[in-house]
Amino acid sequence: MTTNDPQRLAAPPEALDDDPLIRTVMSSRLVGIVPTAPLTTALRLMIAGGVRHLPVVEDGQYGTLVSEVDLLQGIAAQHGPLGLAHLSVGDVARPAPTITEDARLSEAARRMRTANRDAVLVVRDEQLLGILTATDLIRAWAARAAPQHPPQG
């Protein structure tokens, strides 16, 4: 083989697995909410759906996200749970970074860090496809870092 041989220059498949595509890890099961919904509704949806993030959708448009942390900050700003009755999801939702399903997990992590968020919305042609959270990233990377074969002893 010469150094110009494309097969020799190509990265081995296992090298690509260290930073997989978002579509292999993202959750496409979305639980969304409208911005006018009360925070109590958001809390109930999170508990019932077993999720920690809700994309905020209105008239087919998205761009903000409400997380458990956003809800807690809203409650704290209102001096406790009694303030829940006065707040809507739109009052506490914050902009969410977006990313395409063909991007790599490392890019999602960079966008989360830059936006100071723990999730990104996954989109294709301005259509919301799913969500990728920091927990999803940690699980994916931990699974890849785990030994493939248990130690023998």
Long-range contacts (C-beta under 8 A, 24 or more apart in sequence): 17-144, 18-144, 19-104, 19-105, 19-106, 20-104, 20-105, 20-140, 21-101, 21-102, 21-103, 21-104, 21-105, 22-99, 22-100, 22-101, 22-102, 22-103, 22-104, 22-105, 22-108, 22-122, 22-132, 23-101, 23-102, 23-122, 24-140, 25-105, 25-132, 25-136, 25-137, 25-139, 25-140, 26-101, 26-122, 26-129, 26-130, 26-131, 26-132, 26-136, 27-130, 27-131, 27-132, 27-133, 27-136, 28-129, 28-130, 29-130, 30-55, 30-128, 30-130, 30-131, 32-56, 32-57, 32-62, 32-128, 33-57, 33-66, 33-89, 34-58, 34-89, 35-64, 35-88, 35-89, 35-90, 35-93, 36-88, 36-89, 36-90, 37-88, 37-89, 38-84, 38-85, 38-87, 38-88, 38-89, 39-71, 39-74, 39-75, 39-84, 39-87, 39-88, 39-89, 39-91, 39-92, 40-84, 40-85, 41-89, 42-66, 42-71, 42-89, 43-71, 43-84, 46-71, 52-133, 52-135, 53-118, 53-119, 53-131, 53-133, 54-89, 55-96, 55-121, 55-128, 55-131, 56-89, 56-90, 56-93, 57-128, 62-96, 62-121, 62-128, 63-95, 63-96, 63-98, 63-121, 64-90, 64-93, 64-94, 64-95, 64-96, 65-93, 65-94, 65-95, 65-96, 65-117, 65-119, 65-121, 66-92, 66-93, 66-94, 67-117, 67-118, 67-119, 69-118, 70-94, 96-120, 96-121, 97-121, 98-122, 98-123, 99-123, 99-132, 100-124, 101-129, 101-130, 105-132, 105-137, 105-140, 105-141, 108-132, 108-137, 109-134, 109-137, 112-137
